[in-house]
Every structure is written in structure tokens, then in C-alpha cells.
């Protein structure tokens, strides 16, 4: 049984919860509730339902998906009560290097990289990670650094790295107002994969959502993306990918591919779990491009934009 009670709360909410508990005691059918009243106004009702094992979801889609999992014999990916769902909060941008740790345990690999503050260190880093490399502006104030000339790719010599570092390091002070320098990122250039965009965010209406689609320079041109309410499992991630046109490339076409679609599905599911984690501070993450490598070689983040919830200790 799927039931929805919209924004009912207060005394009415408690009465509804008690009636559902009575129904639950008289039936063997599974029950899932869609109820979007804020927990601050409806906590007593939610606690009443949780006490007897009736799950409450923020949206009808979540409730239906949970019942579908029961019907097909699969365990739901997650059954969080509405009070446990992550909410939108004031957020701040992280630099790319500071945001990369949020990829841990999602199935997404980061390319070898180093943060540098001098031209000499940039050249040393390039040798260490291996040519060719990419040089990027590091900033916790600028999310689209390429628009400022803050990304230079295909650097294959020490002289090219030196010139790139000098140009990129000068950008913060050239802006109005000027920004503090946070360094330059020297990153191993990823080659040989198909480019997708993978992202997740806390939506003010739907809560945690995840998206995937055509990436690189085509992300905004083709708008070839699919969305799901998070979290999802690997099977749902595969169905999500199949809705996009870029899936034809991933599965192999005109002599290119196939690529590691299994690793991509695992990454989508992993990122969906990360954004839906109520104990975390992640509010938004966009990986573009995410390189999907040949079968068995996984997926590698080419760039990463991360916003996290402000914390009382932040300055």
C-alpha cells in the first residue's frame, strides 16, 4: 500500500499516523508513506510510524520505488525516514583539490595530481605524475575556471609547464576584486576514455538527486542527461544510463569503445549514496568530464566541482 499525506502535520498528523498503525496491524501488505511535512512540525507522527516499522519517504517516487523493490524481491537501496534525509543548507565552494576526497568510496578514481605554488615545483610535479599534464587554477571562489583561462591541457615539456604555471598563477590578482592565491593543480592528463558528466545535489524540492549524461564540452550543448532521486542501486543506474544518447558511445560505435559501463553504473550508484548520506555535508558535486575508460579500467575524474554545507566552525 502506498499512501500520501502531503503537508498534514500537528494533531492531524498524529491522528493519521495512529490510523496507519492500526491499518498496519490488520494487514500483511507492505505499507510505504509519502509525507513531506517538515520533521520540525511532524516529528511525533513520524516517530509513531517508525516505531512499528512503517517507512516514511519524502516523495511519492521514493515510496513507490521501495514497494517495487519488495514486489520484485529486492531489498530497497535505502529506506530513510524523512527526518533523516539530507536537507538543502547554505553551502560554500571547495577548490578542486579540497573537493576530491568526497569521491572516496564512490568507485570514482582521481587522476594523479599535485598542488604547487612555484614554477619549479610545477615542473617537478609534472615529472612525478607523468607527461602530458594539465595545469589548473585552484580556487574556492571560482567554479568555472576554464572561462578565465585557468585550464591548460596537453602540456608535454618543462617549458610548457613553466609558461602555463606563470599565466595561471597570475589570474587571482588580475581579477576585480583580486582573490587570494590558492596555488595551481598539476594533473596527469587522462587519455583514451569516453567523456560523461556525473553529478549529484540536494534539490530543495526533491531532496537528493543524481544525474548522468554526455560530458565534456557537449554537456551544455546537447543537454543529454538522465536524473534519479537518490540513492539508487547499480541496476537502476544502468537503466538510467540507457536513457541517454551517450550510452550508444559507451557501448561501442563506429570503431570506438566499448567502455567500462559496469564501472560507470557503480560510480553513479556510489555517488547517489554519498549525496543521500544524512550524516555528510555534501550539497552538490559535478564531475565533468568523468572519463569512462575501456572495460576493466574504471572511471577517472577529470574535473570536480564540490559544494558543502556551511559548518558552525567555518570562517
C-alpha positions as CSV (number, residue, x, y, z in Angstrom):
1,X,0.0,0.0,0.0
2,X,1.3,3.4,-0.9
3,X,-0.2,6.3,1.0
4,X,0.5,10.0,0.7
5,X,-0.4,12.8,3.1
6,X,1.2,15.8,1.6
7,X,1.8,18.5,4.2
8,X,-0.5,17.3,7.0
9,X,1.1,17.9,10.4
10,X,0.4,18.6,14.1
11,X,-2.5,16.9,15.7
12,X,-3.9,15.9,12.4
13,X,-0.5,14.3,11.5
14,X,-0.5,12.3,14.8
15,X,-4.1,11.1,14.2
16,X,-3.1,10.0,10.6
17,X,-0.1,8.1,12.0
18,X,-2.2,6.3,14.6
19,X,-4.7,5.3,11.9
20,X,-1.9,3.9,9.7
21,X,-0.5,2.0,12.6
22,X,-3.9,0.4,13.1
23,X,-4.1,-0.5,9.4
24,X,-0.6,-1.9,9.6
25,X,-1.6,-4.2,12.5
26,X,-4.6,-5.5,10.5
27,X,-2.9,-6.3,7.1
28,X,0.0,-8.3,5.9
29,X,0.6,-6.0,2.9
30,X,3.7,-3.8,3.0
31,X,3.0,-0.1,3.5
32,X,5.0,2.9,2.4
33,X,4.2,6.5,3.2
34,X,4.9,9.6,1.1
35,X,4.8,12.6,3.5
36,X,6.6,15.9,3.0
37,X,5.6,17.8,6.1
38,X,8.8,19.2,7.9
39,X,10.0,17.0,10.7
40,X,10.0,20.0,12.9
41,X,6.2,20.1,12.7
42,X,5.5,16.4,12.3
43,X,8.2,14.6,14.3
44,X,5.7,12.9,16.6
45,X,3.8,11.3,13.7
46,X,7.0,10.1,12.0
47,X,8.3,8.6,15.3
48,X,4.9,6.8,15.7
49,X,5.2,5.2,12.3
50,X,8.9,4.3,12.7
51,X,8.2,2.6,15.9
52,X,6.1,-0.1,14.1
53,X,8.3,-0.3,11.1
54,X,6.3,1.8,8.5
55,X,8.8,3.8,6.4
56,X,8.2,7.4,5.5
57,X,9.6,8.9,2.3
58,X,9.9,12.5,1.2
59,X,8.3,11.9,-2.2
60,X,5.8,9.5,-3.9
61,X,8.6,8.3,-6.2
62,X,10.7,7.1,-3.2
63,X,7.7,5.3,-1.7
64,X,6.8,3.6,-4.9
65,X,10.4,2.5,-5.6
66,X,10.5,0.9,-2.1
67,X,7.3,-1.1,-2.8
68,X,8.6,-2.1,-6.2
69,X,11.7,-3.5,-4.5
70,X,9.6,-5.5,-2.2
71,X,7.4,-6.8,-5.1
72,X,10.5,-7.9,-7.1
73,X,12.1,-9.5,-4.1
74,X,15.0,-7.0,-3.9
75,X,15.9,-5.2,-0.8
76,X,15.4,-1.4,-1.2
77,X,18.7,0.6,-1.5
78,X,17.6,2.7,1.4
79,X,14.6,3.5,3.4
80,X,15.4,6.7,5.3
81,X,12.7,8.4,7.3
82,X,12.0,12.0,6.2
83,X,13.7,13.3,9.4
84,X,16.9,11.5,8.3
85,X,17.1,12.9,4.8
86,X,19.7,15.5,4.0
87,X,18.3,19.0,3.5
88,X,19.5,22.0,1.5
89,X,21.7,24.2,3.6
90,X,23.8,27.3,2.9
91,X,26.8,25.9,1.0
92,X,30.3,27.0,0.1
93,X,32.6,26.1,-2.8
94,X,35.7,24.0,-2.3
95,X,38.8,24.1,-4.5
96,X,39.1,21.1,-6.8
97,X,41.9,19.5,-4.7
98,X,39.8,20.0,-1.5
99,X,36.7,18.5,-3.1
100,X,38.4,15.3,-4.4
101,X,38.2,13.5,-1.0
102,X,34.4,13.4,-1.5
103,X,35.0,10.9,-4.3
104,X,36.3,8.3,-1.8
105,X,34.4,5.1,-1.8
106,X,32.2,6.1,-4.7
107,X,34.0,4.0,-7.3
108,X,35.5,7.1,-8.9
109,X,39.3,7.4,-9.3
110,X,41.1,10.7,-9.2
111,X,43.9,11.3,-11.7
112,X,47.4,11.7,-10.2
113,X,47.9,15.3,-9.2
114,X,49.8,17.8,-7.0
115,X,49.1,21.3,-5.7
116,X,52.1,23.6,-6.4
117,X,53.0,27.2,-5.6
118,X,56.1,27.8,-7.7
119,X,57.1,27.1,-11.3
120,X,59.9,24.8,-10.1
121,X,57.5,22.7,-8.1
122,X,55.1,22.6,-11.0
123,X,57.8,21.1,-13.3
124,X,58.8,18.6,-10.6
125,X,55.1,17.6,-10.2
126,X,54.7,17.1,-13.9
127,X,57.7,14.7,-14.0
128,X,56.3,12.9,-11.0
129,X,52.7,12.4,-12.3
130,X,54.0,11.9,-15.9
131,X,53.6,13.9,-19.1
132,X,51.4,15.0,-20.7
133,X,49.8,17.1,-17.9
134,X,47.0,19.6,-17.3
135,X,47.6,22.8,-15.3
136,X,44.6,24.3,-13.5
137,X,43.8,27.3,-11.3
138,X,42.9,26.3,-7.8
139,X,40.2,28.4,-6.2
140,X,37.5,28.1,-3.7
141,X,35.8,31.2,-5.3
142,X,35.7,30.3,-9.0
143,X,33.8,27.2,-10.2
144,X,34.2,27.6,-14.0
145,X,37.9,28.3,-14.1
146,X,38.3,27.5,-17.8
147,X,36.3,30.6,-18.7
148,X,39.2,32.7,-17.2
149,X,41.9,30.8,-19.0
150,X,42.5,28.8,-15.8
151,X,42.9,25.4,-17.5
152,X,45.7,24.5,-19.9
153,X,45.9,21.0,-21.3
154,X,48.3,18.8,-23.2
155,X,51.5,20.2,-21.6
156,X,54.3,17.9,-22.7
157,X,57.5,19.8,-21.7
158,X,59.0,21.6,-18.8
159,X,58.9,24.9,-20.8
160,X,55.2,24.5,-21.4
161,X,54.5,23.7,-17.8
162,X,56.6,26.8,-16.7
163,X,54.6,29.1,-19.1
164,X,51.3,27.6,-18.0
165,X,52.1,28.0,-14.3
166,X,53.1,31.6,-14.7
167,X,50.0,32.5,-16.6
168,X,47.5,30.7,-14.3
169,X,49.2,31.8,-11.1
170,X,48.7,35.4,-12.2
171,X,44.9,35.1,-12.6
172,X,43.7,35.7,-9.0
173,X,45.5,39.1,-8.7
174,X,44.3,40.1,-12.1
175,X,40.6,39.9,-11.1
176,X,38.4,42.7,-9.7
177,X,38.4,42.3,-6.8
178,X,41.6,40.4,-6.5
179,X,41.4,36.9,-5.0
180,X,44.0,35.2,-2.7
181,X,46.3,32.7,-4.4
182,X,45.5,29.1,-3.6
183,X,48.0,27.5,-5.9
184,X,48.0,25.6,-9.2
185,X,47.0,22.0,-9.7
186,X,49.2,19.9,-11.9
187,X,47.3,16.8,-13.0
188,X,48.1,13.8,-15.2
189,X,46.2,14.2,-18.5
190,X,43.7,11.4,-18.9
191,X,43.5,9.9,-22.4
192,X,41.6,7.2,-24.1
193,X,38.2,7.3,-22.4
194,X,34.7,8.4,-23.2
195,X,33.6,11.7,-21.5
196,X,30.4,11.9,-19.4
197,X,29.1,14.3,-16.8
198,X,28.1,12.8,-13.5
199,X,26.6,15.0,-10.7
200,X,24.5,15.0,-7.6
201,X,22.9,17.6,-5.4
202,X,20.4,18.3,-2.7
203,X,17.4,19.7,-4.5
204,X,15.1,21.9,-2.5
205,X,12.0,20.1,-3.8
206,X,13.1,16.5,-4.4
207,X,15.9,16.1,-1.9
208,X,19.0,14.1,-3.0
209,X,19.2,13.6,-6.8
210,X,21.8,12.2,-9.1
211,X,22.4,12.8,-12.9
212,X,24.5,11.5,-15.7
213,X,24.8,12.3,-19.4
214,X,27.1,13.4,-22.2
215,X,30.1,15.3,-20.8
216,X,33.0,17.4,-21.7
217,X,32.3,20.4,-24.0
218,X,29.0,18.8,-25.1
219,X,27.3,18.8,-21.6
220,X,25.5,22.1,-22.1
221,X,25.1,21.8,-25.8
222,X,23.2,18.6,-26.1
223,X,21.6,18.5,-22.6
224,X,21.7,14.7,-22.8
225,X,21.1,13.8,-19.2
226,X,19.0,11.5,-17.1
227,X,18.0,12.1,-13.4
228,X,17.0,9.9,-10.5
229,X,16.1,10.5,-6.9
230,X,19.0,9.2,-4.8
231,X,20.0,6.7,-3.6
232,X,19.8,4.2,-6.4
233,X,21.4,0.7,-6.9
234,X,23.6,-0.4,-9.8
235,X,20.7,-1.9,-11.8
236,X,18.8,1.4,-11.6
237,X,22.0,3.2,-12.6
238,X,22.3,1.0,-15.7
239,X,18.7,1.8,-16.7
240,X,19.4,5.5,-16.1
241,X,22.4,5.4,-18.4
242,X,20.3,3.6,-21.1
243,X,18.1,6.7,-21.3
244,X,20.9,8.9,-22.6
245,X,22.3,9.1,-26.2
246,X,25.8,8.9,-24.9
247,X,25.1,5.3,-23.9
248,X,25.5,4.4,-27.6
249,X,29.1,5.6,-27.5
250,X,29.7,3.8,-24.2
251,X,28.5,0.5,-25.6
252,X,30.7,0.9,-28.7
253,X,30.0,2.5,-32.0
254,X,31.9,3.2,-35.3
255,X,35.1,1.6,-34.1
256,X,35.2,3.3,-30.7
257,X,34.6,1.5,-27.4
258,X,33.1,-0.3,-25.7
259,X,33.9,1.4,-22.4
260,X,33.6,0.3,-18.8
261,X,29.8,0.8,-18.3
262,X,29.9,-1.5,-15.3
263,X,32.3,0.8,-13.5
264,X,30.2,3.8,-14.5
265,X,27.0,2.2,-13.1
266,X,28.8,1.5,-9.9
267,X,30.1,5.1,-9.8
268,X,26.5,6.5,-10.3
269,X,25.2,4.3,-7.5
270,X,28.2,5.2,-5.3
271,X,27.7,8.9,-5.8
272,X,24.0,8.6,-5.2
273,X,24.7,7.0,-1.8
274,X,27.1,9.8,-1.0
275,X,24.7,12.6,-1.7
276,X,21.9,10.8,0.2
277,X,24.0,10.3,3.3
278,X,22.3,12.4,6.0
279,X,25.5,12.5,8.1
280,X,27.5,14.2,5.4
281,X,27.9,17.9,4.5
282,X,27.9,17.4,0.7
283,X,25.4,19.6,-1.0
284,X,26.5,19.4,-4.7
285,X,29.1,17.7,-6.8
286,X,29.7,17.8,-10.5
287,X,32.3,15.7,-12.3
288,X,32.9,16.9,-15.8
289,X,34.4,15.3,-17.6
290,X,34.3,11.9,-16.0
291,X,36.4,9.6,-18.2
292,X,34.9,6.2,-18.8
293,X,37.9,4.0,-19.6
294,X,38.0,0.7,-21.6
295,X,36.4,-2.3,-20.0
296,X,38.1,-3.2,-16.7
297,X,39.9,0.2,-16.3
298,X,37.2,2.0,-14.4
299,X,36.3,5.7,-14.4
300,X,38.5,8.7,-13.7
301,X,37.5,12.2,-12.7
302,X,38.9,14.9,-15.0
303,X,37.5,17.8,-13.1
304,X,35.4,18.1,-9.9
305,X,33.2,21.0,-8.5
306,X,32.1,20.5,-4.9
307,X,29.9,22.5,-2.6
308,X,29.5,21.5,1.0
309,X,27.2,22.8,3.8
310,X,28.4,25.6,5.9
311,X,29.5,24.5,9.3
312,X,29.3,26.5,12.5
313,X,33.1,26.3,12.7
314,X,33.6,27.7,9.1
315,X,35.0,31.1,8.7
